[in-house]
């Protein structure tokens, strides 16, 4: 199943169940209140018992009707094969975390990163649509699913949407063959099923997905907590090192893209243990900065504070900032 369609169905079903529980609780509260009033009335015990029994039967009938309607609505949602078209902008996140369990290259904080980012997006930014790809999900974060899920995230968007993409896992690098890199090196992310460079996902592939599918008026914010990830999306504008660098080999994106990487292209990103919890070091610094400085923090201040946090915690990696169109980094993206 399409991971985004699956996420949509889960959200829709959860909403139906939540509304059902609220309706049942309301009926129960009404029954309790009416029962107390009848018991405190001055009519005979026989009339009281008859009336209370009538109310209980009425309550049970109402609850059964709600159950039948809930089952009918859930069935309709589960039969849905395509995402419904939207006219109102919304916020959607794809969160990928790969621990590579039971392998020689096992990591320990990447699945936690997806959970922690989800909590931040939900509580701070009002995101309520999430799609997860981890070692533990039914849809595994293999190469095909990662490419498909990122593509669908962009294809299903409409103007005004805010999108968030997280990849937390291994990254690697290889020689640049099409000469679009300023340093002569291509960067890659490592899916759960990768066995060699060819089965990884190249930065050129990620850039092409964005180029072909990102729509005008859509904002995409991406975090890559992986090694050699400085220019993993091959975006045109790169900031802060030591100043703005523009890659003339790359076109502007149609929509707005901002990407923060875990490190520079020649560095590694740490799988860390901080505050008694496994986490990606960069993901920790991102969440900690948002919690400390708030959602109105400028993009520049966000990245600078992330760098300071990592330095203070004795990590050598330096998060990088890039964008698909020219932006004012002294303003908040959020």
N, C-alpha and C positions, 0 to 999 in steps of 0.2 A: 504493500500500500504506500501511496505517496505520503512521506512523513508529515508534510504540511497539512494534507487532508486529514491524516490521523490526528494531528494536533488540534485541528479545527473541530473534529468530531468529539474529541475528549473535552474540549472547552465547552462545546454546546451541551453535551450530556451533563457535565458537572453543573452547568447553569440550571438545567432543568431539574436536576436532583436537589440543588440548593433551594430553588423556588418551591419544589414539592415539600421539602422539610419545613420551610417557612409557613406554607399554607396549612400543613398538618398541625404545626405548633400553634398557629392562630386559632384553628378549630378547637384544639385541646384547651387553650386558654378560655375560649368562649364557653365551652362545656363546663369547665371547672367553675367559672363565675356564675353561670346559670344554676348549676347544681347547689352551690352555696346559698344562693338567693331562695331557691325552693325549700331547702332544708330549714332556713330561717323564717319561712312563711308560717302563717297560722292555720293553714289547711290541714286536713287529716293526714295521718301517716300513709294511708292507702293512696290518696291522691298524690302525695309527694313521691311515693315509690313508682307509681304509674307514670307520672310526668318525667321523672328522672330516667326511667327505662326508655321512654319515648325519645328523650334527648340523646341517650347513648346510642340507640338504634339509628337515629338521624346522623349522629357523628360518624358511626361506623360506615353508613351508606355513603357519606360524603368522602371519607377517606378512601373507600374502595373505588369510587368514581375517579378520584385524583390518581390512584394507582394505575387504573386502566388507561387514563389519559397520558400519564407519564410513560407507560410501556409503549403506547402507540407513537408518541413523539420520539422516543429513543429509537424505535424501529425505523421511523422515517429518516432520522439522522444517519443511522448505520447503513441505510440503503443509498445514501448520497455518494455519487461517484466523482463529482467535480466540486470545487470550491464555489460557493455562490458569489456572484458578482457584487462588488461593493461600489458605493458612491460616496461614502463618508471615510475620510482618511483615518488610519489607525496605526498601531505600533506592533511590530512583529520582530521576534528574535529567533535566530538559529544558533544553538549552543552546542559545540562539538568538543568533547573531552575524551582523550584516549589514554588509558593507563597501560595499554599493551600487556594485559595481565598474563602471568605465567610465561613470559618470554625473557630472554637475556636482557632486553632493553626496557624492562618494566619501569613505569613511572608511578607516582603515588598521589599526586595532587590534582591531576587534570580533571577527573570526574568531579571532585570537590569544587573546582573552578567553575564548572557549569552551574552547580547548585548555588554557589555564592554570587555569581553574576546575575542569575535569575532573581535572587532575593533583592539585589540592589536595583535592578531594572524595574521590578514590581513595586517596591516600596518607595523608591526615589523618583522614578520617571514615568510611572503609570503604564508600563508594558503589561499586557495581559494575554498575549498570544506567544506561546513558546513551542519550539520544536527541538528535541534533544537527539543527538547521536552520540552514544557512548558505548563502552564495552558492555554495559548492562542493559541497553535498550534492545527491543526486538529488531529494529532496523540498525544494523551495525555501521560504524563510520568507515566503511570501505571506500575505495576510490569512486566507484560508481555512485554510491549514495551521497557522498559529500558533494560531488559535482552536480548531481540531480537536485539536491536540496538547496544549494546556493542558487542554482538557476531558477528554481520554482519560487524562491523567496523574491527574486527580482521580477520574474514574469507576472506573478500574482499581485504585484504592488500597483497602486494608483497614485497619481499626483497628490502630494501632501503627506504621504506615508513616511514614517520613521522606521528604519530597519536597523537591526543590530546583528552582527555576525561575530561569533567567538570561535577561534580554533585554539585549543590548548593541547599540545602534544609535541611529538618530535618534528624537527625540521632539519633539512640538509641542504647541500649546495652542489652545483656542478658547473662545468664550463658553459659559457654563453655562446650558442651556435649561431644565433641570428643577429648578433651584434647590436642589441637594443639596450644593453646594460653599460652604464658608465664605468663600472669596475671589471667588466668582462666575466661576470659570474652570475648565473641564474640561481634563484632560490626555490626551494620546494618544501611542501608539507608532506608528512608521512602518514598515509592512511593505515588502518589497522591491518589490512591485507597486503601491505607493501612487502616485496621481496628484493627489489632492486630499484635503481634510479627510475627505470621506465614505468614502474608501477606506483611511483610517487606522483604528486600533482605539482606541475611546474608553475612558476609565477606567470609565465606567458598564458597558460590555460586559465588561470584565475582572472587575469586581466581581460582576456577575450570574453569570458562569461559576463563580466561587468560591462564591457564595451558593447556587447550585442543585446543585453537585456535590461540594463539600468535605464529607467525612464526619466524624462525631465520632471522636475518638481519632487523627486524622491530623494530622501536623505539616507545614506548608508554609513553607519559607524562600525568599524571593524577593529577587533583586537586579535592579535596573533601572539600568543604566549608560546613561542617555539624558537628554536635555534636558527641563526642565519636569516632572520625574518625582517630585516630593516626595510627592504623594498619588495616584500613578498607579493604585493598587488601590482607592482610596476606602475605606480601612479606618477604623474608628471611633476608634482611639486613636493619637494622634500625640505623640511624646515630644521632650524636650530643647530645644524652641524656644518660649519660654524654659523652659517647663515642660509638664506634660501638658495636651494639648488634646483634648477629646472632641467629636466631631461627632455631635450628637443626631439628625441626619437619617439616620444609618446604623445598621443592626442589627449585633449581635455575630455573628461567624462560628461555624458549628457546630464546626469543627475549629480548631486553632491556626494562625494565620498571623502571620509576622513578615516585614516588608519593609524593606529598606534601599535608598534611592534614591541616585542619583549626585549629586543637588543638590536645592535647594528648588524649589517650583513656579514661581518667577519667575527661575530661574537656568538656565544651560547647563552641560552636562557635557563635559569636554574629551576629545578624541581626542589622546592624548599619545605622546611618544617618550621612554621612560624606560629607563635601563640598556641602551641600544642596541637597544631593541625597541619596536615599536608596541603600544600598549595603551590601554584606557580608563583614565583616571586613577583613577576610583573603584574599578574592579576591581583595579588595582595596589595601592591602599591596603588593600583587603579582604584580599588574599592576603598582603601584607607583614605586616599586623597578626596574622593567624593564624600565620604562620611565626615571628614574633617573640614573641608573647604566649601562643601555644598554644591548643588547642581548648577549654580550660576558661575562657577569658576571658569575663567577663560581657558581656551585650549592650550595656550602657551604655559599658563600657570599650572594647569593640570599635569602636563608632561614634565615640567621642571620640578614639581613637587614629587612626582613619581620617581624621578631620577635621584632626588635628594634622599627619599626614603630608602631606596635600594643602596645608595652609597652608605647611609647611616647604618644599614644592616649588613655592611661588608660584602655586598654583591657588586661585581665589576661590570655587569651588563648595563647598557645605556639605551633605554627605550627611544625609538625613533618616531617622528611624526611626519606623515605625508598626506596629500590630498589630490583628488582628481581634478579639481578646479582651484584657481587661486582663492584663498580665504584670508580673512583677517584673524590671525591667531590670538589677537588681544581681546577677542569677543568669545562669549560662550557658544559652543555648538549646540548645547542642549536647550 
